[in-house]
Amino acid sequence: MPAAATSALTVRVLLFASYADTLGFESIELSFEPPASVGDALDRLRALPGGERLPPRPLCALNLTHVRPDASLSSGDELAILPPLAGG
């Protein structure tokens, strides 16, 4: 019996402020073979030109909820990568 085919999952990644400036875009769609995590998305971003300047553990929000890099991704998710927030 053939193995069940797995379909790639696609997530939309949003970059804000200095991260958007560093990478040169505000959003990108990334596709992964499941399972995939926020950390996998960060690794993919770091492989792009300028991505090496992302910090080791940036603030991440998955579907408007703060998450750690080990959080699982699902197709259709929206992942926001946020620079440090400062009060004023």
Buried (B, 14 or more C-beta within 10 A) or exposed (E): EEEEEEEEBBBEBBBBEEBBEBBEBEEBEBEBEEEBBBBBBBEBBBEBEBBEEBEEEBBBBBEEEEBEBEBBBEEEBEBBBBBEEEEE
